[in-house]
Structures are given as structure tokens and as C-alpha cells.
Amino acid sequence: MTARTAEVSRNTAETRITVKVNLDGTGQSKLSTGIGFFDHMLDQIARHGLIDLDIHAEGDLHIDGHHTVEDVGITLGQAFAKAVGDKKGIRRYGHAYVPLDEALSRVVVDFSGRPGLVMHVPFKSGMIGNFDSQLAFEFFQGFVNHAFVTLHIDNLRGENAHHQAETVFKAFARALRAALELDPRSVGMIPSTKGSL
């Protein structure tokens, strides 16, 4: 099997980002974005998706975290698109429900080749540590636009914003893991009646 790995860099006047991914990893991570809670959420993607992630970002945090979070999403999406390749043999679809105390989230992903995001997460707080909760949407929008996936995210219950975010990112990780898993019954096959994704 060809290694499903990728390294992508993005350098703008606002951010300098390098992302390395191994879709068949063991959940190891090296994360440095300058936003502690965001690093914690990216670590959930690695650990629960069994995806090795190495993300180094330097951004204009003296303004706010917007450009850094959005551009990490963009760069991570580009890395996923590169690593997954032609998508032969993957399951394509993945979904997961994840609870954390009072919070419960559902995430469904399709490696469809068509970017689309539907996200309903009524965060109970504007800030989670030094992370603006509005930026969760910007991260996932950047990711779907460049990974070319359809992504539905729903926080079904939750009173604590930290719990809400953590269930979303953990469910995202689990859904990715399911969708990217190689199906032994469809080796070498593209999971689409169109013959391409």
C-alpha cells in the first residue's frame, strides 16, 4: 500500500504554516499554533482519528486568532486531499456521535470531491480559553473547501462550550477515521457509481 502521507506549507502576509499528515498513523501529534485550546482540539483529531499530525503555525495573533485558525484549516485540508490521493478503496463515508458529560455531538463526512459545510453548534460562550468559539466554523470551512469533503456537524446537546467543542472535534476525528479506512471488500475500487471522486 502506498503511504498516505503529505506535507503542505502556506505562507502569507498573515500566517506561516506547515502541516504534515499520516492518515495511517497512530495518533501522534506535534502541535504549535500559539492558541492553546486550538492545539488541544487538533490533538483530538490526531488521537481519535489515529492520524499523525505535525502542525506548526505562526500567525498575527496580536490581532486575533482568525487568520491562524482559518489558515490551519485550509492547509490541513490541502494535506488531506494530497494524502488521500485517488480515494481507491476507502469507505468514503464516516459518522460518529461523541458525548462528554452533558454535551453530545454528531459529525458526518463524505469524501465526495464536493466541498460543503453544514454546521449547527450553538456555543454557550464566545471564548474558550484564548480561542474564539466562532473560529471553529472558520476552521471547518477552510478544511472542507480544500479537502473537498461534505461535512455535517451538529451539537445536539451542551451547556459548557469547552465540552461542546471537544465533542465536535472528537466526533470529527472518529468520522474521518471511519471514512478513510480501507475497505478490504473494495480494494482498488473508487466508491462511486461515477467512477471518480
C-alpha positions in Angstrom: 0.0 0.0 0.0 1.3 3.5 -0.9 1.9 5.6 2.2 -0.9 8.1 2.7 1.2 11.0 3.8 1.5 14.6 2.8 3.3 17.8 3.7 1.9 21.2 2.8 3.1 24.7 3.6 1.2 28.0 3.4 2.9 31.4 3.7 1.0 34.6 3.5 1.4 38.1 4.9 -0.7 36.9 7.9 0.5 33.4 8.6 3.3 30.9 8.0 2.0 27.3 8.3 3.5 23.8 7.8 1.3 20.7 8.1 2.4 17.1 7.9 -0.2 14.3 8.0 -0.1 10.5 8.0 -3.6 9.1 7.5 -2.5 5.7 8.7 -0.7 6.8 11.8 -1.1 6.0 15.5 -2.5 9.4 16.7 0.8 11.1 17.4 0.9 14.9 17.3 3.3 17.8 17.4 1.2 21.0 17.5 2.2 24.6 17.8 -0.3 27.3 16.7 0.1 29.8 19.6 -3.5 29.1 20.6 -3.6 26.6 23.5 -7.2 25.5 23.2 -6.9 25.1 19.4 -3.9 22.9 19.9 -6.0 20.8 22.3 -8.7 20.4 19.6 -6.2 19.5 16.9 -4.8 16.9 19.3 -8.3 15.3 19.4 -8.2 14.9 15.6 -4.9 13.1 15.9 -5.7 10.9 18.9 -9.2 9.9 17.9 -8.7 9.7 14.2 -5.4 7.7 14.5 -3.9 10.3 12.2 -0.3 11.6 12.8 -0.3 15.4 12.8 2.6 17.8 12.8 1.3 21.4 12.6 3.4 24.5 13.1 1.8 27.8 12.7 3.0 31.4 13.2 0.2 33.9 12.7 -0.8 37.5 13.5 -2.1 36.7 17.0 -1.5 40.3 18.1 -4.7 41.0 16.0 -6.7 37.8 16.9 -6.7 34.1 16.1 -8.9 34.3 13.0 -6.2 34.1 10.3 -4.3 31.4 12.1 -7.2 29.1 12.7 -8.7 29.6 9.2 -5.3 29.1 7.5 -4.6 25.9 9.5 -7.9 24.6 8.3 -7.0 25.4 4.7 -3.6 23.9 5.0 -4.8 20.8 6.8 -7.5 20.3 4.1 -4.9 20.6 1.3 -2.8 18.0 3.1 -5.7 15.6 3.5 -6.6 16.0 -0.2 -3.0 15.2 -1.2 -2.6 12.3 1.2 -5.9 10.5 0.3 -5.0 10.5 -3.4 -7.5 9.0 -5.8 -9.6 7.6 -2.9 -9.4 4.0 -4.2 -10.5 1.5 -1.6 -11.7 4.0 1.1 -15.1 3.6 2.7 -15.8 7.3 1.7 -18.5 8.0 4.3 -18.0 8.2 8.1 -20.1 9.3 11.0 -19.7 9.5 14.8 -21.6 10.5 17.9 -19.4 11.6 20.8 -20.6 12.5 24.3 -18.7 14.4 27.0 -20.7 14.9 30.2 -23.8 16.9 29.2 -22.6 17.6 25.7 -23.3 15.4 22.6 -22.3 16.0 19.0 -22.8 14.2 15.7 -20.5 14.6 12.7 -21.0 13.0 9.3 -18.4 13.3 6.5 -18.3 12.3 2.8 -15.1 12.4 0.8 -17.2 13.3 -2.1 -14.9 15.7 -4.0 -17.5 18.4 -3.4 -16.9 20.9 -0.6 -19.8 21.6 1.6 -20.3 22.5 5.3 -23.5 22.5 7.4 -22.7 23.3 11.0 -25.1 23.9 13.9 -23.2 24.4 17.1 -24.9 26.9 19.5 -21.8 27.7 21.6 -22.7 28.8 25.1 -19.6 31.0 25.4 -17.8 33.3 23.0 -14.4 32.4 24.3 -13.0 29.1 25.3 -9.6 29.9 26.9 -7.9 32.0 24.3 -10.0 30.5 21.5 -12.9 32.4 19.9 -15.6 29.8 19.5 -16.7 31.5 16.2 -13.5 30.3 14.7 -14.5 26.7 14.9 -16.7 27.4 11.9 -13.8 29.1 10.1 -11.5 26.1 10.7 -14.0 23.6 9.3 -14.9 25.8 6.3 -11.3 26.1 5.4 -10.9 22.4 5.8 -13.9 21.3 3.6 -13.1 23.8 0.9 -9.6 22.3 0.4 -10.1 18.7 1.4 -13.1 18.6 -1.0 -15.4 16.9 1.5 -19.0 17.3 2.5 -19.3 17.8 6.3 -22.3 18.0 8.6 -21.7 19.0 12.2 -24.4 19.1 14.8 -24.1 19.7 18.6 -27.2 18.0 19.8 -26.8 19.0 23.5 -24.4 21.0 25.6 -24.2 23.7 28.2 -20.4 24.0 28.5 -18.6 25.5 25.5 -15.4 23.5 26.1 -17.5 20.3 26.2 -19.4 21.3 23.0 -16.2 22.0 21.1 -14.4 18.9 22.3 -17.3 16.6 21.3 -17.4 18.2 17.9 -13.6 17.7 17.3 -13.6 14.2 18.7 -16.6 13.2 16.5 -14.9 14.8 13.5 -11.9 12.7 14.2 -13.9 9.5 14.5 -15.9 10.2 11.4 -12.6 10.9 9.4 -11.2 7.6 10.7 -14.2 5.7 9.5 -14.4 7.4 6.1 -10.6 7.0 5.4 -10.5 3.3 6.4 -9.5 1.0 3.6 -12.3 -1.5 2.9 -10.9 -5.0 2.1 -14.0 -5.7 0.0 -13.3 -2.8 -2.4 -9.6 -2.9 -2.9 -8.6 -0.7 -5.8 -12.2 0.5 -6.4 -13.4 4.1 -6.2 -16.6 4.2 -4.0 -18.8 6.0 -6.6 -21.0 4.9 -9.4 -19.4 7.8 -11.4 -16.0 6.1 -11.3 -14.3 9.1 -9.8 -14.5 11.3 -6.7 
